[in-house]
Amino acid sequence: MDEFDIEVGTIADGDLDDQASKEHRAGVRLLVIDPDHIDSAVMRKLESAGFACSLVETGAQALQAIAAGQFAAMVCVATADDDWRRFLAANVKARLPEFPILFSAKSAAESEHDRLLALGATAVLPAQLPKAAELGELVDGILGIEPVLTTSATSGTEMVLLQRRLHEAEEAGRLKDQEIAQLRNQFLEAIGEAAERSKESTGLRSEVSILRDRAGIMQERLGRAKQYIDWLKKENARLASDRGQEPATAPTPDTNAARLQQLQSLLAALMPFEQSLAQALDFFQDLSSVAGPKAQALTRHVNQLRLLRDAFQRIRARMGEMLRSSSSDSDQQ
């Protein structure tokens, strides 16, 4: 339902004309704007002439009605506020430059006619309104409406207008149904997307929780691995120092066997920590691919683990060389 009020006036008895002479105006709708609203003589005259009229009080209501595209012209009843009429005409022409705007005059002076045209009127209705028939002919001339000469033609025109209105009503209903269906489909799609996003978010949170648990375990293993690596560095330094201070005479077979056994034990102890380092490196690489903003920090951890792994491998290789050297010395003896 439109937000503006519509009032249809009654036809004055003194203005009744022959029905056949005004049937061609039955499909022409005029919008009458009258701020006083109490009794619009202009609207009653126009209705008596055969026009379909609607009455509004404010400029906002008039603009809304005109935007709906159902009126052939707007008739603005005389008022003392020229600025208001100028503003209304400017707003209407800004939307529909060719839309006819009729101002009713307050006096018969020629200056009044020119003044209203300057305010933006397309045409001016006289201050002393003529009878309904003459007023109808005047509006016909302004709007370019051709009268129908025969009754049969008039009936045909009215039938065409009724068919056009029926078609427009059906088309409006169809478009409304299509719009409702489209809105419903969009709403269902939005609900589906929201549910899908919620599911993805829940799965990601679960995956992050699992990765955090694994990170805790790996951090604990890394801590122990670092402790063993520090110990291995010290042990490597000590073994290197002991080897540099060896006497000129070869060590006894018992001493070599003890050293071989010690190196073999150290290498066996290093194997689990080498595996832990490899697992930790793989884990942090996987974690950095889904960590979002924290990916850069995790990449630094990955690089540090790689350095730690390389150092670990160098120590293990050095100890392997020492083991092979000790085994060779033992074989020679």
C-alpha positions as CSV (number, residue, x, y, z in Angstrom):
1,M,0.0,0.0,0.0
2,D,1.3,3.5,-0.9
3,E,2.4,5.7,2.0
4,F,0.6,8.8,0.7
5,D,-3.1,9.2,1.3
6,I,-5.5,9.3,-1.7
7,E,-8.9,11.0,-1.6
8,V,-11.3,10.8,-4.5
9,G,-13.7,13.8,-4.6
10,T,-17.3,13.7,-5.6
11,I,-18.6,15.2,-8.9
12,A,-20.4,18.5,-8.4
13,D,-24.0,18.4,-9.8
14,G,-23.6,21.7,-11.7
15,D,-20.5,20.4,-13.6
16,L,-22.0,17.2,-15.0
17,D,-21.4,17.0,-18.8
18,D,-22.4,14.5,-21.4
19,Q,-20.6,11.2,-20.5
20,A,-19.5,10.5,-24.1
21,S,-17.6,13.8,-24.3
22,K,-15.2,12.9,-21.5
23,E,-14.8,9.1,-21.6
24,H,-11.5,9.5,-23.4
25,R,-10.1,10.9,-20.1
26,A,-11.0,7.9,-18.0
27,G,-7.5,6.4,-18.2
28,V,-5.7,9.7,-17.6
29,R,-4.7,10.1,-13.9
30,L,-3.8,13.4,-12.5
31,L,-2.0,14.0,-9.2
32,V,-3.4,17.0,-7.3
33,I,-1.3,18.5,-4.5
34,D,-3.0,20.8,-2.1
35,P,-1.3,21.7,1.2
36,D,-4.7,22.9,2.6
37,H,-6.3,19.5,1.7
38,I,-9.7,20.4,3.2
39,D,-11.6,21.0,0.0
40,S,-9.9,21.0,-3.4
41,A,-12.1,22.7,-5.9
42,V,-9.5,22.0,-8.6
43,M,-9.7,18.3,-8.1
44,R,-13.5,18.3,-8.1
45,K,-13.6,20.2,-11.4
46,L,-11.1,17.8,-12.9
47,E,-13.0,14.7,-11.8
48,S,-16.2,16.2,-13.2
49,A,-14.3,16.6,-16.5
50,G,-13.6,12.8,-16.5
51,F,-10.0,12.7,-15.1
52,A,-9.1,10.2,-12.4
53,C,-7.5,12.3,-9.6
54,S,-5.6,11.5,-6.5
55,L,-4.9,14.1,-3.7
56,V,-1.7,14.4,-1.6
57,E,-0.7,17.0,0.9
58,T,3.1,17.1,0.9
59,G,5.9,17.4,-1.7
60,A,7.4,14.1,-0.4
61,Q,4.2,12.3,-1.1
62,A,3.9,13.9,-4.5
63,L,7.5,12.8,-5.5
64,Q,6.8,9.2,-4.3
65,A,3.5,9.0,-6.3
66,I,5.1,10.4,-9.5
67,A,8.1,8.0,-9.1
68,A,5.6,5.1,-9.3
69,G,4.8,6.1,-12.9
70,Q,1.0,6.1,-12.7
71,F,0.2,9.8,-13.3
72,A,0.0,11.9,-16.5
73,A,0.6,15.2,-14.8
74,M,0.7,17.0,-11.5
75,V,-1.6,19.9,-10.6
76,C,-0.3,22.2,-7.8
77,V,-3.0,24.2,-6.2
78,A,-2.3,27.9,-5.6
79,T,-0.3,28.7,-2.4
80,A,1.4,31.7,-0.9
81,D,4.7,29.9,-0.6
82,D,6.5,30.5,-4.0
83,D,9.8,28.9,-2.7
84,W,8.0,25.7,-1.9
85,R,6.4,25.5,-5.4
86,R,9.8,26.2,-7.0
87,F,11.5,23.6,-4.9
88,L,8.8,21.0,-5.8
89,A,9.0,21.7,-9.5
90,A,12.8,21.5,-9.5
91,N,12.7,18.1,-7.7
92,V,10.1,16.7,-10.1
93,K,12.0,17.8,-13.2
94,A,15.3,16.5,-11.8
95,R,13.6,13.0,-11.9
96,L,11.4,13.4,-14.9
97,P,12.4,16.4,-17.1
98,E,9.4,16.0,-19.4
99,F,6.7,15.5,-16.7
100,P,3.9,18.1,-17.0
101,I,3.5,20.4,-14.0
102,L,0.4,22.6,-13.8
103,F,0.2,25.5,-11.4
104,S,-3.2,27.2,-10.6
105,A,-2.9,31.0,-10.5
106,K,-4.0,33.2,-7.7
107,S,-4.9,36.1,-10.0
108,A,-5.7,36.7,-13.7
109,A,-2.8,39.2,-14.1
110,E,-0.4,38.4,-16.9
111,S,2.5,38.9,-14.5
112,E,1.1,36.1,-12.4
113,H,1.1,33.8,-15.4
114,D,4.8,34.7,-16.2
115,R,5.8,34.3,-12.6
116,L,4.4,30.8,-12.3
117,L,6.2,29.8,-15.5
118,A,9.4,31.1,-14.0
119,L,8.8,29.0,-10.9
120,G,9.0,25.9,-13.1
121,A,5.4,25.3,-14.3
122,T,4.8,23.7,-17.6
123,A,1.4,25.4,-17.9
124,V,-0.8,27.7,-15.8
125,L,-4.5,27.1,-14.9
126,P,-6.6,30.3,-14.6
127,A,-7.4,31.6,-11.1
128,Q,-11.1,31.6,-11.9
129,L,-11.5,28.0,-12.9
130,P,-13.9,27.5,-15.9
131,K,-16.7,24.9,-15.9
132,A,-15.6,21.2,-15.9
133,A,-16.1,20.7,-19.7
134,E,-13.9,23.8,-20.5
135,L,-11.3,22.9,-17.9
136,G,-11.2,19.4,-19.4
137,E,-10.6,20.7,-22.9
138,L,-7.9,23.1,-21.5
139,V,-6.0,20.1,-19.8
140,D,-6.5,18.0,-23.0
141,G,-4.7,20.7,-24.9
142,I,-1.9,21.0,-22.4
143,L,-1.3,17.2,-22.3
144,G,-2.0,16.6,-25.9
145,I,-5.0,14.3,-25.3
146,E,-7.2,13.7,-28.4
147,P,-11.0,13.4,-27.8
148,V,-12.8,10.3,-29.1
149,L,-15.5,11.1,-31.6
150,T,-17.7,8.0,-31.6
151,T,-19.2,6.1,-28.8
152,S,-18.0,2.7,-30.2
153,A,-14.5,4.1,-30.4
154,T,-14.8,5.4,-26.9
155,S,-15.8,2.0,-25.6
156,G,-12.9,0.4,-27.5
157,T,-10.5,2.9,-26.0
158,E,-11.8,2.2,-22.5
159,M,-11.5,-1.6,-23.2
160,V,-7.9,-1.1,-24.3
161,L,-7.2,0.9,-21.2
162,L,-8.8,-1.7,-19.0
163,Q,-6.8,-4.4,-20.7
164,R,-3.6,-2.4,-20.3
165,R,-4.3,-1.9,-16.6
166,L,-5.0,-5.6,-16.2
167,H,-1.8,-6.5,-18.0
168,E,0.2,-4.1,-15.9
169,A,-1.4,-5.5,-12.7
170,E,-0.6,-9.1,-13.8
171,E,3.0,-8.1,-14.7
172,A,3.5,-6.3,-11.4
173,G,2.2,-9.4,-9.5
174,R,4.5,-11.7,-11.6
175,L,7.5,-9.5,-10.9
176,K,6.7,-9.4,-7.2
177,D,6.5,-13.2,-7.1
178,Q,9.9,-13.4,-8.9
179,E,11.4,-10.9,-6.5
180,I,10.2,-12.8,-3.5
181,A,11.5,-16.1,-5.0
182,Q,14.9,-14.5,-5.7
183,L,15.1,-13.1,-2.2
184,R,14.2,-16.5,-0.7
185,N,16.9,-18.2,-2.8
186,Q,19.4,-15.7,-1.8
187,F,18.5,-16.1,1.9
188,L,18.8,-19.9,1.6
189,E,22.2,-19.5,-0.1
190,A,23.4,-17.2,2.6
191,I,22.3,-19.7,5.3
192,G,24.1,-22.5,3.5
193,E,27.3,-20.4,3.1
194,A,27.2,-19.5,6.8
195,A,26.7,-23.1,7.8
196,E,29.6,-24.2,5.6
197,R,31.9,-21.5,7.0
198,S,30.9,-22.5,10.5
199,K,31.8,-26.2,9.7
200,E,35.2,-25.1,8.2
201,S,35.9,-23.0,11.2
202,T,35.1,-25.8,13.6
203,G,37.3,-28.2,11.6
204,L,40.2,-25.7,11.6
205,R,39.9,-25.1,15.3
206,S,40.1,-28.9,15.9
207,E,43.1,-29.2,13.6
208,V,44.9,-26.3,15.4
209,S,44.1,-27.9,18.8
210,I,45.7,-31.1,17.6
211,L,48.7,-29.3,16.3
212,R,49.1,-27.4,19.5
213,D,49.1,-30.7,21.4
214,R,51.7,-32.1,19.1
215,A,53.7,-28.9,19.4
216,G,53.8,-29.4,23.2
217,I,55.1,-32.9,22.8
218,M,57.7,-31.8,20.3
219,Q,58.9,-29.0,22.4
220,E,59.5,-31.3,25.3
221,R,61.4,-33.7,23.0
222,L,63.4,-30.8,21.6
223,G,64.3,-29.7,25.0
224,R,65.7,-33.1,25.9
225,A,67.5,-33.3,22.5
226,K,69.2,-30.0,23.1
227,Q,70.4,-31.2,26.5
228,Y,71.9,-34.3,24.9
229,I,73.4,-32.3,22.1
230,D,75.1,-30.0,24.6
231,W,76.3,-33.1,26.4
232,L,77.6,-34.6,23.2
233,K,79.5,-31.4,22.3
234,K,81.2,-31.5,25.7
235,E,81.9,-35.2,25.3
236,N,83.2,-34.7,21.8
237,A,85.5,-32.0,23.1
238,R,86.7,-34.2,25.9
239,L,87.4,-37.1,23.6
240,A,89.2,-34.9,21.2
241,S,91.3,-33.5,24.1
242,D,92.0,-37.0,25.4
243,R,93.1,-38.1,22.0
244,G,95.5,-35.2,21.6
245,Q,97.2,-36.1,24.9
246,E,97.7,-39.7,24.0
247,P,101.1,-41.1,24.9
248,A,103.6,-42.1,22.3
249,T,102.9,-45.7,22.9
250,A,99.7,-47.2,21.6
251,P,96.9,-47.7,24.2
252,T,96.4,-51.1,25.5
253,P,93.8,-53.4,23.8
254,D,91.6,-53.1,26.9
255,T,91.6,-49.3,26.6
256,N,90.6,-49.4,22.9
257,A,87.8,-51.8,23.6
258,A,86.5,-49.6,26.3
259,R,86.6,-46.6,24.0
260,L,84.9,-48.5,21.2
261,Q,82.1,-49.6,23.6
262,Q,81.7,-46.1,24.8
263,L,81.4,-44.6,21.3
264,Q,79.0,-47.3,20.2
265,S,76.8,-46.6,23.3
266,L,76.8,-42.8,22.4
267,L,75.9,-43.5,18.8
268,A,73.0,-45.8,19.9
269,A,71.8,-43.0,22.3
270,L,71.9,-40.4,19.5
271,M,69.5,-42.3,17.2
272,P,66.2,-41.6,19.0
273,F,67.0,-37.9,19.2
274,E,67.9,-37.7,15.5
275,Q,64.5,-39.2,14.8
276,S,62.8,-36.7,17.2
277,L,64.6,-33.8,15.4
278,A,63.3,-35.1,12.0
279,Q,59.8,-35.5,13.3
280,A,59.9,-32.0,14.9
281,L,61.1,-30.5,11.7
282,D,58.4,-32.1,9.6
283,F,55.8,-31.1,12.2
284,F,56.8,-27.4,12.2
285,Q,56.8,-27.4,8.4
286,D,53.2,-28.7,8.3
287,L,52.2,-26.2,11.1
288,S,53.7,-23.2,9.2
289,S,51.4,-24.0,6.2
290,V,48.2,-23.5,8.2
291,A,49.3,-21.0,10.9
292,G,48.2,-17.9,9.0
293,P,49.7,-14.7,10.6
294,K,52.1,-16.8,12.7
295,A,53.6,-18.6,9.7
296,Q,56.7,-16.3,9.7
297,A,57.5,-17.1,13.3
298,L,57.1,-20.8,12.7
299,T,59.4,-20.5,9.6
300,R,62.1,-19.2,11.9
301,H,61.6,-22.3,14.1
302,V,61.9,-24.5,11.1
303,N,65.2,-22.8,10.1
304,Q,66.6,-23.2,13.6
305,L,65.6,-26.9,13.7
306,R,67.4,-27.4,10.4
307,L,70.6,-25.8,11.8
308,L,70.2,-28.0,14.9
309,R,69.8,-31.1,12.8
310,D,72.8,-30.2,10.7
311,A,74.9,-29.7,13.8
312,F,73.6,-33.0,15.2
313,Q,74.5,-34.8,12.0
314,R,78.0,-33.3,12.0
315,I,78.6,-34.5,15.6
316,R,77.3,-37.9,14.8
317,A,79.5,-38.1,11.7
318,R,82.5,-37.0,13.8
319,M,81.8,-39.7,16.4
320,G,81.4,-42.3,13.6
321,E,84.9,-41.3,12.3
322,M,86.3,-41.7,15.8
323,L,84.6,-45.1,16.1
324,R,86.0,-46.2,12.8
325,S,89.5,-44.9,13.7
326,S,89.4,-46.7,17.0
327,S,88.2,-49.9,15.4
328,S,91.1,-49.7,12.9
329,D,93.7,-49.1,15.6
330,S,92.3,-52.1,17.5
331,D,92.5,-54.3,14.4
332,Q,96.1,-53.3,13.8
333,Q,97.1,-54.2,17.3
